């Protein structure tokens, strides 16, 4: 950069050169920059002296770039455009206080919405927005601020923080348990009306996985209720339609309120977990950090 300082007298001189080259006039450049025509002319002479070449040919009431000046203008205008774009991006990030979280419909409905009032009370200056999708979209490609994802904690180009254990238990409404239960064994539970999740895009544990991890052989014969969205699975369980696989971090409020109850005491702690995920490594935006830390604080009861 020391060589650059010796070759170019100042940043203002570069701005004067770019404006004069674009306008084809020192006078128009001066008007645009809010300086005198003499100031623009002086800046151009400084650059020409430092570089040892003529950048403009002076004509009556206008100027034209020399061949060298044209080449220099292309590089200067490109460089200034990059600087402008970067500055605008930084300013936009500073001015735009909204934070977008990409989550599943079930997470939005049963985890976020019951906590939104508390979030707004704690962080009234942050505009928090939820984006629900039927698959885990690429946060980097879609420029999404944060996401909640199930996995092993590794997503290319992303930073992560552990959010919740994958603790799964069988849940149903109190009315269904009174009507169809009690289920005195896992075998009796396997014979109950089970509500299945058949998600097309997100791999999720099935009832067969759940029983297998507890040492019970269960064959899914395609009966029972089947939904492709976990929000519908929970809703069906609430309506007394059968027994659903229940992720504890999503159903904790419903259990605490007595709307859902365990059909059996057994639970399975899966190998994967749920993570808060964000693009491009370490978080730099302070609002993002505040939202992430709030998410992690709220999920503390659901991780060991």
Secondary structure as UniProt FT lines:
FT   HELIX           2..7
FT   HELIX           11..23
FT   HELIX           26..33
FT   HELIX           37..51
FT   STRAND          56..59
FT   TURN            60..61
FT   STRAND          62..65
FT   HELIX           67..95
FT   STRAND          98..103
FT   HELIX           105..107
FT   HELIX           108..112
FT   HELIX           113..115
FT   HELIX           116..122
FT   TURN            124..125
FT   STRAND          127..132
FT   HELIX           139..142
FT   STRAND          146..151
FT   TURN            156..157
FT   STRAND          158..172
FT   HELIX           174..180
FT   HELIX           186..190
FT   STRAND          194..197
FT   HELIX           207..213
FT   TURN            214..215
FT   STRAND          225..227
FT   HELIX           230..238
FT   TURN            239..240
FT   STRAND          243..247
FT   HELIX           248..256
FT   TURN            257..258
FT   STRAND          261..279
FT   HELIX           286..298
FT   HELIX           300..302
//
